[in-house]
Amino acid sequence: MIKFINSWYPIIIAFVALLYSVGMGLSGQPEAAQYSAHWPGTILLFAIAIRQRRLTNQK
């Protein structure tokens, strides 16, 4: 289970951020929904960058 979480945590966090944004939109707060809609992409991009740095430093 820990190996699964270690490899998939960015996607899990991004999915939670996506659900948060959708929830804000459905609750009638479109400005907050638009603001938080950028979070999943940013989380995934940072995860890619961190993993590339980690792989580069291991060589």
Order of alpha helices (4+ residues) and beta strands (2+ residues): alpha-alpha-alpha
